[in-house]
């Protein structure tokens, strides 16, 4: 059986003025921060005073990780050296409870983590999920798809068509990887998939995070009833899934600028929002908030209160381990950990695709987000391990908290 394109996704819905696609009413939270916290946790284990015995800690922390051949060249791969620059593809997915196993799984967040050859810092680049790309022909053993143009998150859905479970996700990841490599020339040394439910447990173990809110953000998902009880949802949605007005008797949760300790549910709710942001920056605002959230979580994991509390550390690491599916690229996890031991939260630099500005284009009557030439130059810099040079000429592309 052959299909030209995937079934319709949320991002196929009409685009609002300004290029921001409407959000599905009851979708789960964005994923990229959850993906990164896993790698951040693994990277930091060997740092500081924990170098002694790190292999046993890593073994315990990663014992529950599901392994899969996520990268296209995975079959027959030999042991690979950890030396040199590394690129890791991180994909967040939304596997909702009760979801039809035959329904395509969506890639909610697509993140490239570039680690320069010195292994002392990392650069995070998000690819907008509505990016217009050419998706190569692909045969996953069950379904064949032809080469076609679509939004980048359709590549993940197409790759897993007709398959379920881990097998479907692995093939989905492979086609997405091929699509990105064809677009950018970047090849990947490792990859990971994480879903929402696993990350919710991580937040519960940590007890929330302290982070700074940079613009007033109103939640369309959570609010308070007249008794002060948290209720969901907080907004009535229009037919196009954009927020209309608060539900009767519900006061929406509002996150005001400032630095706070956010409870687990507040932190997850905050990074979901893209509709009612004070700056009107939609998906790019949400990406920025996710990046800030990532650093806050990373700092929490690497804080003295966690690092010196081995039972809690073990609990955190086991939880993040259980939340992910990993392709280590033929490099043992303990090698990844030891090589990245010099990386800390302050060494994670978040770079804004398209400079954080909308770059919409209507093609054949469909609205897409397109990558500017400068964004393509950024991706070329990742390929050539030359991101520092790119940033020196594009300082405004670095998020303020980097």
N, C-alpha and C positions, 0 to 999 in steps of 0.2 A: 504494500500500500504506500502511495506517495502523496505528500502534502506539500504545498508551496510555502505555507506560512502557518504560524501557530494560531490557536484560537484567540479570540479577543481577550485582552488583558485590561486591567484598570487603566493603564496609560493610553489605551486606545480611545478612551472617552474624550469628549470635547475639551479643548484647552481654554481656560479662562483668559481674559485679557491680561497681557503681561507674560503669557507663556507658562503659567503654572497649571498643571493638570489637576482636575478635581480629585479628591481623595475618596476612596470607597468608605462608606459609612462606618463599618465596624472592622476595619483592617487592624492588624497588630502593629506593634511598634517597629520603627526602623531598626536595621540590624548591624550597621557597620561597627558601632562602638562595641557591641557584644562580641563580634568577631575579633576585634583587636585586643580586647581584654584577655582573651585566651592566650594570644601570642605574647602579650605583655607579661602575663603571669609566668609563662614558661621561660621567657627571656630573663626575668629578674631572679629566678630561683638561685642561680649560681653567683649572684652578686654579693658584695659586702662580706659578711661573716659566715655566709652559708656555702662557701665553695667546698668545704670539707663535707663529704657525704652527699654531694649534690646529685650523684647518679641514683642513689637510693631514693632521694626525695622525688626526683623526676619520675622514676619508675612507679612510685606510689601515685603520684599526681596524674600520670597519664595512663594508668592501667585501664581506665574505662573508655579511652578514646576509641571510636570506631575508625578502622583503617579502610581505605578504598582507593582504587586507581582513578583519581580525579583528573590527572593530567593526560593529554592525548598520547604521550610517549611512555606511559607507565608500564605496559606489558614488557617483561624481559629487562627492565632497567637494572643496571649494575650499581654497585656502591658509588656514590658521588662525593667529591670533596666539598667541604664547607667553605673553602677559601674563595676569595673574590666577591664581587657584588652579587647580591641576591634579590630576586623579585618574587614576592608571594602574592597570590591572588586570594582574596577573601570575599566570600559571597554569603550574604544573609538571606534566609528564606523564611517564609511564613507558612508553617504547616499547622493549620487550624485544627483543633479537636473536632472529630466527626467529619473531616473533609473526605470527600469521595477519593479513594486511592487512585482512581483513573483520571482525576483532574490534574492538569499540568501544574507543577509547582513554580511559583514566581520567584524571581531573584529580586528581592526588595532593595538590596544594597550591593554595590560592586565596588570593591576597594583594591587598589594596588598599593602594597607596601614595598617600597624600594629601600634596600639596605646597602649603602656604599661599601666599597671593598675594605674600608677600615673597620666596619662593623661597630661603629661607635654612635650611630644615630640612625633614624629611620624617617623616610618621607612618605606621607600618606596622601594619596590622590584618589578622589572619588570620581567614578564615571557616571554621569547622569543616566538614570535607567531608561530615559526616553531618547537617548542619543541615537541618531540615524546612522545605521551601519549596514554593511553587506554581510549577510550570514552565509557561510559556505554550505555546500551540499553535505549531507551527513546521513549515515546509515547506522542506527543504534542497535541493529539486530532484530528490531521489531518493526520499525517505521523508517522510511527513507524520506528525507526532505530535500528539495532542490535549492540551489543557490537563489537568494532573494534579498531584498532590502526590507528592513523592519527596524523596530526599536530594539536596543541591545538586550533588554531583559527578555525579549521574545526568543533569543538564542538559547537561553536556559530552558525555557518552556518547550521549545522545539526538540532539544536534545533528548528529553526524557519522554517524548510522546509514545504512548502505548506501553510504557514500563511503570513499575511501581517501586516503592521502597528505596533502599540504598542503591540498587541497580539503576533505577531511573535517575536518581540524583547524580550518580557518577557520570552517566552519559550526558546529562544536562550540563554538568560542569565542563566536560570535555568540549562540547560544542561552543560553550561560552568562551572557553580558553582559546580555541581555534579562531573565533571571531575577533577577539582582542588582539591576538598575535598577527592576524592578517591586516588589521587596521593599523597597528602600531609598530610591528616588528619585535615587540617585547616577548621573550620566552620566560616561562615561569619555573622556578626551582622548587616550589611547594604550593599547596593550596589547602583551603579549609572551608567547610560549610558549618554554619551554626544556626539554630532556630530559636524562636522567642521563648518558648517554655523553659529551655535550659538556662537562658540568661536570667529569667525571672528568679530562678533559684539562686544564681550567683548573687544577685542584688539582695536577696533575703539573708544570705549568709553574711554579707558585708554589713548589713544594717543600714544601707543607704550611702550617699556620698555628699561631700561638701563641694559646691560649685557655684560659679557666678553666672547669674542671668543677665544677658546683655541687652535685651529689649523686652518690653512688656509683651507677654504671651498669654493668650486666652485659650483654655482647653475646650475643645468641642467634644471631648470624651468623658471628662469627669467634672463633677460639681458637688454642691452640698444641698441637701434638702433643708426644710425649715428647722429641723432639729440638729443640724450640723453634721448629719451623717453623709459620708461620701456615696454618691450615686453615679451611675453611668447608663446612658450617655447624658451629656448636658445640653446638647443642641439638637433642634429639629433640622433635618437636612432637606434640601431641595431635590428635585428629580435627578439633577446632575451631580448629586452627592456633595454639593457645596453647602456650608452652614447657612441656615436661614435665620433662626432666632432661638433663644434659650427655651428649653422645655418649661412648661408651667410648673411653678413651685421649686425650680432648680436654679441655684446661683452658680454659674460656671466658675471653675477654679482659675484664678489669675496669678501668673508668675510675674512679679514686679522686679525691675532691675535691682541688683544687689547680690551679695554673696550669702548663701544659706546652706544649712545641712538639709538635704532633701531626703525624705523617707523613700524606701524602695519604690512605692507606687507613684510618688511624685516625680522621681527622677525618670522613670520609664515613660510616664505621661508627658513630661516636658519635651523629651526628645522625639515624641511622635508628632508634635504640632507643626503644621506648615500653613494653615489657613488664616488664622487670626494673629499674625505677627505684626507688631507695631511698625516695623520698617517695610512691610509688604514684600519681603524678599523670599517668600514661599519655600521651594525646595532648597535653595541655596542657604537660606536662614536655618532650615532644619539640618542641613549638612554641617553648618558651622556649629550648631548646638550639639550635634552628635560628636564632633571633634572635641569640643570642650568637655563633654561628658566622658569621652574616652580618657582624657588626661586625668580627670577627677577620679575615675575608677582605678586607673593605673597607680596614681598616687596613694589611693586608699590601700591597695594591695601591697604596695611597697613601703607603707608606713611602719613605724616601729611597733605599733599596736598589733599589726598582723605578722610581721616578720619575726617578732620575738615570741609570738604565741603559736608554737608549732602545731597544737591541735587545730587552732583556727586556720592557720596557713594550709594545713593538710586538707581541711574541709573545703576551703575556697578552691584549692587547686584540683581536688577531686571533682568538685562541682563543675568547674569550667572544662575539665577533661571529659566529663560525661556529656557535655553539651555539644560536642563537636565531632565532625567527621574530617579526618585528616589524610592528606597525601604528603608525606615528608620528603618526597622527591628523591628517595634513596639515601637520605642523610639521616642518621639516627637522631632522635629527638634530643638526646643528651649532648650531641655535637652542636645542634642548633643552640641549645641553652648556653653551653660554655662559650661559644663564639660570640654570642650577643650579651655576655655578662656585663659589658661596659655601658650598655644602653640603659637610660633611666627615663622617667616620664618627661623631663625637660629636654630630652634628645629626640622626641617625636615631633617632627615638623609637619604641620598640615598645610597643604598647598591647594588653593581654590581653583578648580577647573573653570575655564572661561573667566578667570579673575573674579568669580563669584557673581557674575552678571548673567542675566538670561540671554540666550543666543538662539531664539526660536526661528523656525523656518517651516513654511507650509509646502509640502511636497506631495503632488498628486492628491491634493485636497485633505491631507492628513498633517496635523501639527506635530513637529518633532523638536527636540533640542539638538542643535548641531554643535560640533566642536570647532572653535575658531582655529585659525592657523597657529596662533600662539599656543593654544592648548595642544595642538599636534606637535608643536616644537617642544613643549614640556614632556610629552610622551617619548619623543625622540631622545631627549636628555636622559630620561630614565633608561632607555635602551642602551645608551652609550655611557652610563654611569657618570653623567655630567650635570646633575641637577643643581649643584652649587652655582655653577656658571649661569644657568637659567635664572635662578632666584636672584642673583646679583643684579640682573636687569629687570626683574619683576618683583620688587620687594613688596608691593601691595597685594600680591597673590598669596602671601603667607598669612595665615590667620593670626589675629592679634595675640592670641594666647600662646603662640609657638615660641 
